[in-house]
């Protein structure tokens, strides 16, 4: 491990520079974009190194892993659930997460509402949209989202903060620009409906190989794993990229 000390700090420096340049190209301020360090499968030591470098927002894919890390790491970390969330596990993280990225069904929302009420908390969530309609991914199809939002008035302990998408894994980031642009346009349409518990302030889109294009298209949150922590454990989780 000794020879690897410091590489996370160096990776973060490079990511930060690329975020800054993407913001400049888009005429945006750097503080409009939140960097979510995707720490799934990563050991505590690596997360602590990112924490020491200034990162406070970490994303996890699995409920048990998030809960365990929540107990062992500093209390000012803002944990985010970015993976598919099973209804029977909502109770284990409802009071531990700052944001749930992956809401794509009324049944899941009903469970989040029930568990949030029990813990007397307000759950902040994003609606996951499968912009490319990939069979391998979860999420609402784009044409389903507007009608879906009409059903959200009845969840007083839930606030929808925006939208999330996972674009296709591609060697050419430009191929995903259409999906990022489409998500932004969809968020504008939803915002125009003026539903009380829906705020379209967050666009969570862009990962290690395409986050610069996502920022150019309006991303307010980018989820970066490999670009920060390297490719270790890549084989354990095919969605880390």
C-alpha positions in Angstrom: 0.0 0.0 0.0 2.9 2.4 0.7 3.6 3.0 -3.0 0.0 4.0 -3.6 -0.1 6.7 -1.0 -1.1 10.0 -2.6 -2.5 8.8 -5.9 -6.0 9.6 -4.9 -5.1 13.2 -4.1 -3.4 13.4 -7.5 -6.4 11.9 -9.3 -8.7 14.4 -7.5 -6.5 17.3 -8.7 -6.9 16.1 -12.3 -10.6 15.6 -12.0 -11.0 19.0 -10.4 -9.1 20.7 -13.2 -11.3 18.9 -15.8 -14.5 19.9 -14.0 -13.2 23.5 -13.9 -12.4 23.6 -17.6 -15.8 22.0 -18.6 -17.6 24.6 -16.5 -15.6 27.4 -18.3 -16.5 26.0 -21.7 -20.2 26.0 -20.7 -20.0 29.4 -19.2 -20.9 28.0 -15.7 -19.5 28.6 -12.3 -17.6 25.7 -10.7 -19.8 25.8 -7.6 -22.7 24.7 -9.7 -21.3 21.2 -9.9 -21.1 18.7 -7.0 -18.5 16.0 -7.2 -19.8 12.7 -5.9 -16.9 10.3 -5.2 -18.2 6.8 -6.0 -16.7 4.7 -3.2 -18.5 1.4 -3.7 -16.2 -1.6 -3.0 -13.5 0.8 -1.9 -11.8 0.2 1.5 -12.0 2.7 4.4 -8.4 3.8 3.9 -9.0 5.0 0.3 -12.1 6.9 1.4 -10.2 8.5 4.2 -7.6 9.6 1.7 -10.2 11.3 -0.4 -11.8 12.8 2.7 -8.4 14.2 3.7 -8.2 15.7 0.3 -11.5 17.6 0.9 -14.2 15.3 -0.5 -17.3 15.2 1.6 -19.9 13.6 -0.8 -19.6 9.9 -1.3 -21.8 7.6 -3.3 -22.5 3.9 -2.5 -24.3 1.2 -4.5 -25.2 -1.3 -1.8 -27.2 -0.6 1.4 -25.1 -2.8 3.7 -21.9 -1.2 2.6 -23.2 2.3 3.0 -24.5 1.6 6.5 -21.2 0.0 7.6 -19.1 2.9 6.2 -21.6 5.4 7.7 -20.8 4.0 11.2 -17.0 4.0 10.8 -16.3 7.3 8.9 -16.6 11.0 9.9 -20.1 12.3 10.6 -19.9 15.3 8.2 -19.8 13.0 5.1 -22.9 13.3 3.0 -23.7 9.8 1.9 -25.7 9.2 -1.3 -27.4 6.0 -2.4 -26.7 5.8 -6.1 -27.5 2.1 -6.8 -30.7 0.3 -7.3 -32.6 0.3 -3.9 -34.7 -2.6 -2.8 -37.8 -1.7 -0.8 -37.0 -4.1 2.0 -33.7 -2.3 2.6 -35.0 1.3 2.7 -35.3 1.2 6.5 -31.6 0.6 6.9 -30.4 3.8 5.3 -33.4 6.2 5.3 -31.8 8.3 8.1 -28.2 7.9 6.9 -28.3 9.3 3.4 -28.3 12.8 2.1 -29.8 11.8 -1.2 -31.3 8.7 -2.9 -30.5 8.8 -6.7 -32.4 5.8 -7.9 -36.2 6.2 -7.5 -38.1 4.6 -10.4 -41.4 3.3 -9.0 -44.3 4.3 -6.9 -43.9 1.3 -4.7 -40.4 2.3 -3.8 -41.6 5.9 -3.1 -44.4 4.5 -0.9 -41.8 2.6 1.2 -39.5 5.6 1.4 -42.4 7.7 2.6 -43.4 5.2 5.2 -39.9 4.7 6.6 -39.1 8.5 6.5 -42.3 9.1 8.5 -41.2 6.5 11.1 -37.8 8.2 11.5 -39.3 11.7 11.3 -37.0 12.7 8.5 -37.5 14.1 5.0 -36.1 12.0 2.2 -34.4 13.8 -0.7 -34.6 11.7 -3.8 -33.9 11.8 -7.6 -36.0 10.1 -10.2 -33.9 7.7 -12.2 -34.5 8.0 -16.0 -33.2 5.4 -18.4 -32.6 7.9 -21.2 -31.1 5.4 -23.6 -33.8 2.7 -22.8 -31.1 0.1 -22.1 -32.5 -3.2 -21.0 -29.7 -3.8 -18.6 -30.5 -0.6 -16.6 -33.2 0.5 -14.2 -35.1 3.7 -14.5 -38.2 5.2 -15.9 -38.3 5.7 -19.7 -38.3 9.4 -20.7 -41.9 9.4 -21.9 -43.1 8.0 -18.6 -41.6 10.6 -16.3 -44.1 13.5 -16.7 -47.1 11.3 -15.9 -45.2 9.7 -13.1 -44.6 13.1 -11.4 -48.4 13.7 -11.2 -48.5 10.9 -8.6 -46.0 12.5 -6.3 -48.2 15.0 -4.5 -49.1 12.4 -1.8 -45.7 11.9 -0.3 -45.2 14.6 2.4 -42.0 13.1 3.7 -40.4 13.0 0.2 -38.9 15.8 -1.8 -37.9 15.1 -5.4 -34.7 17.2 -5.9 -34.2 16.4 -9.6 -33.3 13.7 -12.1 -30.5 11.1 -12.5 -29.4 9.0 -15.5 -26.7 6.5 -16.2 -25.7 6.9 -19.8 -24.4 4.0 -22.0 -20.8 2.9 -21.5 -19.0 4.2 -24.5 -15.5 5.0 -25.6 -16.8 8.2 -27.3 -18.4 10.6 -24.7 -20.0 12.7 -27.4 -22.4 9.8 -28.1 -23.9 10.5 -24.7 -24.5 14.2 -25.2 -28.0 13.6 -26.6 -29.0 11.8 -23.4 -27.6 14.5 -21.1 -29.3 17.2 -23.1 -32.6 15.2 -23.1 -32.5 14.9 -19.3 -32.0 18.6 -18.9 -34.9 19.3 -21.2 -37.1 16.9 -19.3 -36.2 18.6 -16.0 -37.4 21.9 -17.5 -40.7 20.4 -18.5 -41.2 18.9 -15.0 -40.3 22.2 -13.3 -42.9 24.0 -15.3 -45.6 21.8 -13.6 -45.0 23.6 -10.3 -45.7 20.5 -8.1 -45.0 21.4 -4.4 -42.6 18.6 -3.5 -40.7 18.5 -6.7 -37.7 20.7 -7.3 -35.6 20.3 -10.4 -32.3 21.7 -9.0 -30.3 18.5 -9.4 -29.2 16.8 -12.6 -27.1 13.8 -11.6 -25.4 12.7 -14.8 -21.9 11.9 -16.0 -19.4 9.4 -14.8 -15.7 8.9 -15.2 -15.5 8.7 -19.0 -18.2 11.3 -19.9 -18.6 13.8 -17.0 -17.1 16.7 -19.0 -19.8 16.4 -21.7 -22.4 16.1 -18.9 -21.3 19.3 -17.3 -21.4 21.1 -20.7 -25.1 19.9 -20.9 -26.0 21.1 -17.4 -25.1 18.4 -14.9 -25.1 19.7 -11.3 -23.8 16.4 -9.9 -21.2 14.0 -11.5 -20.5 10.6 -10.1 -16.9 9.6 -10.4 -15.4 6.4 -9.2 -12.5 5.0 -11.3 -11.3 8.6 -12.1 -10.7 9.1 -8.4 -10.0 5.6 -6.9 -8.5 3.9 -9.9 -9.6 0.6 -11.4 -9.0 -1.6 -8.3 -12.0 -4.0 -7.8 -13.3 -3.1 -11.2 -14.1 -6.8 -11.9 -16.3 -6.9 -8.7 -18.6 -4.2 -10.0 -19.1 -3.8 -13.7 -21.0 -0.5 -13.2 -17.9 1.3 -11.9 -16.5 3.4 -14.6 
